Amino acid sequence: MRSIQRPWRVNLHTSGMTGSYPGLSQLIATMATLRGPGGCPWDREQTHASLVEHLLEETFELIEALEAGSPEDIREELGDVLYQVLFHADIAAAYPDGAFDIDDVAAEVEAKMRERHPHVFADGGAASTEEVVQRWQEIKAEQKKHRATPFEGIPEKLSALARAQSVLQRGGVALERQNPPSVPDTEEALGDLLLGIVQSSRAQGLDPERALRTRLRAIEADWTPPA
């Protein structure tokens, strides 16, 4: 069984994230040992499918830590998610065809970040955050132009509310309503409003999750590229 063997090649430019990472290298080596000959039977038996529930749990625990946890909580949960990424990459390293390892994963996303930040790594210009976001979307659209609609690739298992945010972002001005309902100025007040909508929906026998998902399906099915 092929396992992660490549040294971790660091080429980061963000302040505070340059230099060597012995802890990361050791974690990669630990994963290779656990899934290698003489390692842990449970670890060797895992598949992408069997690990999905663990990845979901660790991801939600990380979200909770990011929103309400301490720095120690965030560090721990980031580590758990990182371990899941390494786990899946090590499984992929054993593919009979199309094998890749964690270094290939890092190289691909690093190349993607460079391509989508031409204002930093090339001759593109962007003077504001808004221009950066706009250019990002343009580059992404060009890279994904083989897709029939901009909504392809949005995970089906997202909640309706999370999916709505992705649909609106990808649809751009073509999906902007002329007179959207007003909302409160704070997230706390917005949360109260959303909770009230759910409560009122339940009282009328309506399922707000299904209602929003149905509306999104209609939007996606009726999509036509803007002229």
N, C-alpha and C positions, 0 to 999 in steps of 0.2 A: 504494500500500500504506500502510495506516494504521500508524503506529509510536508508541511511547511519547512523548508530548509534554507531559503534565501535569506541573507542578512537584510535587515530593515534599512532601506536607503532613505535618509531624511533629506529633504530639500525644501524646507519651509522658510518663509520670509516674514512671518508675522512676529512682531515684537513679543518676546517671552516664549516663543515656540521654536527657537533655533537651537542647534546643538545635538548632542547624542541622547538616546533614550534607552538606557540599559534596562529599565523596568519593562518597557515594551518588548525589547528583544527577549528578555527572560520569559515573559508571558507567552510569546510565540513558541519558544523552545518548550515550555511546559505543555502547551497544547499538542505539540508534535510528540512529546513523550507519552501523554495520556492516550493519544489515538494511535500510537505506534506499537510495534511488537513488544509484548510484555507490559503494555500499559493497562488502562482501565477497560474492562469488558463493556461497561455501559457506554462509555464515550465512543468506543469503536463501533458500537451497534447503531448509533444515532444517524438519522437521515435529515435532509432538509425538512421533510414533512413532520417528522416527530419533534423537531425543535421549534416549530411555529408557535405552539402555545407558550413555550418558554420565552421566545422573543417578544411576543405580545405582552406577557406579564412584565418582563423587564423594561419594556418601552414605557408602559403606563406607570410603572414605579419611578422611572426617570422623570416623566412629565410631572408627577406629583412632587418630586424633589425639587425640580426646577421652579415650580410655582410656589411651594411653601416650605421647602426643606432648608437645612443648613448647608454650608459649604461641604461639610463632611458627608452629608447625605447625597449631595450632587456628585461628589467624587466617587462614592461607592456605587451609585446607580450608573454613572457613566462607565465605570469599570465593568459592570455586569452586562451592559449593552455591547461594549467593546468585545467582551468575551464571546458573545453570541456571533458577532461579525467574524471573529477569528475562527469560530467553530464552523460556520458555514463555508468560509474560504478553505478551511482544511478538508472539508468533505469534498468540495469542488476540485481540490488538488488531486483527488484520487479518481476523477472521471476517466474512463477509458478513452474518450474523445472530448476535445474541447476543454481539457483541464486548465485550471488557472489557480493561482495562489494569492495570498494576501498582498504580495508585492504588485501583482498584476492589477488587483482591485485598486490599490493606492495610485498606481501609475495612470490608470484610466480616469479616475476622478480628478487627479491633479491636472492632467491634460485638459479635461473639460473645464476646470476652473480658469485655466489660462486662456482658453478660447473664449470664454464668456466674460472675461475682464480685459478686453483689448485696450481700455483706457489705462491699464496698469502695465500690461506685458507687451503691448504692441502700439500702433499709431492711433488707435481710436481715442476720441475725446469724450469726456463726461465730467461736467463741472458740478453736478448736483446728484443727490440720491435718486431723484426722480428720473434723471437722464440715465443713470446706471441701471435702474430697474427696467426702463423702456428698452435700452440696448440689450439687456439680458433676455428679455422676452423676444426681441427680434432675432437674436442669434439662435435661441432655442427653437423658435418657429422654423428657421431655415434648416436647422439640423434635423427637425422632425417633420419636414414637409411631405414625407411619404405618408403621413397619417391623414385619414379622410377628414377628420375634424380635430379641433384643438383639444377636445375632451378625451381623446384616446390616451390611455395610460393612467387616468385617475383610478385609483384602486376601488374596486366594487364594494369592498367591505368597509369603506369609510362610513361614518355616520352621515345622515342626510345633511346636517348642519355643516360638517367639515367638507363634505362634497360640494355643497352650495358655494362655499368660499372659493374652492378650486375652480368650479365652473365659471363663476363671475370673474375671477382673475384671468382665466384663459380666454374667456369670451370678450373681454375688454369692453370698449365703448358700445359694441354692437348689442350687448346685453344690459346696458345701463337703462334703468327705468326713468321716465321723464319726471315723475313726482313720487319718489320713494317715501315711505312713511318716515316720520321723524322718530328719532330714538334719543334716549337720555345721553348725558355727557360723560357718564362714568360707567365703567364695567360693572360695578356693583348694582347700579340702577338698571343697567341693561339686563343683568342676570335676573333681577326681580321681574322685569317685564317679560322676559322669555319664560320664566317659571309660571307667571300668570297666564301666558298664552297656553302653556301645556295644561295648566289646571282647567282653564275654560274649555279647552278642546276635549279633555276627558269628560267634563260635565255634559258635553253635547254628544258624547259617544264617538268623537273623532280621534284619529291617531295622527298626531302632528308629525311624527317621524315618517309615516307612510305618505302623508299628504305632501310633504316637502320632497320626498324622493320621487313621487309620481310627477310632481311639477318639473323637477329637474330632468326626468326622462323625456318629458314632452319638449323641453327646451333643447335638449341634445338631439332629439329626433328631427326637430324642425330647423336645425342649424343650417344656414347658408352663409358662405363667406361674404363679408362686406364688400361692396363694389369698390 
